[in-house]
């Protein structure tokens, strides 16, 4: 069982192409502006899962690192660990 605070989760808007460069750009902008964008179309969270989902409005954060996950067709996957300068 994990200890500590639940990780904060967000996703790019669904109208955005799922290109790795676009998702990385969202992550860079979130770090630069110290704001996490909300998950699009999120309504209800399962009470059995302790995940901090950003819903409704963007949330201010204090972070110097973030992960960007990109999963493509045919197993073309990438994960970037990005850090603020």
N, C-alpha and C positions, 0 to 999 in steps of 0.2 A: 504494500500500500504506500502510495506517495505521501510525502509530508511537505508542508509549506503551502503557500498560496497557489490557487489554481492558475494555470497559464491563461493569458488573454488570447482570444481567437478572433480573427476577422478574415474576410475574403474579398477579392475584387468584385465590383458589380457584375452581374451576369451578362450585361451587354458588351463587356470587354472580351476581346479574343483571348483565349487562354495561352498566349505566347509568353514564354519565360521572360523575355525582355520587358514586357508590359508589367508583369507581376513584380519583377525586380524594381522597376521604376516606382510602382506604388509603395514598395517597402522603403526605398530611398527617401521618397517624399514623406512618408510617415516618420522616419527618423529625423529628417531635416526640420519638420514642423512640430515634432514631438506630439503627434496626434494620431490615434488609431481610427481608421474609418470604420463605420458600422457594417455588419453583415446585412446584405440586401434581403428583403422579404422574410426576415426571421420573425416568428410569431411566439412560439412557446418552447421553453426548455424542459427537458425531461428532468424531473426532480431527483432522480437517482444518480445523476451525473453532475459532479462539481466542476464545471468548466465555465470560466469567466468569458461569456460571449458578449462582444460589443454590439448592441442592438439599438436602433432608434437614431441616436445622434453620435457624432464622433466623440472620442474620449481623449482628453489630454493625458499624456504619459511622461515619464522620465525614463528614457531608455538610451543606451549607447550601442546595443546590438539587436539584431532581428534576423529571423530565418525566412527565406523565400523558397517555397516548394513549387516545383513545376513538374507535372506528369503528363507525358505525351503519348500518342498512339505508337505502338510498336516498341514500347519499353524505353523511349527517349525521355529519361527522367533526370532532373537536376535539383540540387539543393544548394543555396548560397547562404553563407553567414556574412551578413553585412554589418559594418561598424560605423558609427559616426566619427567624424574627424576630431 
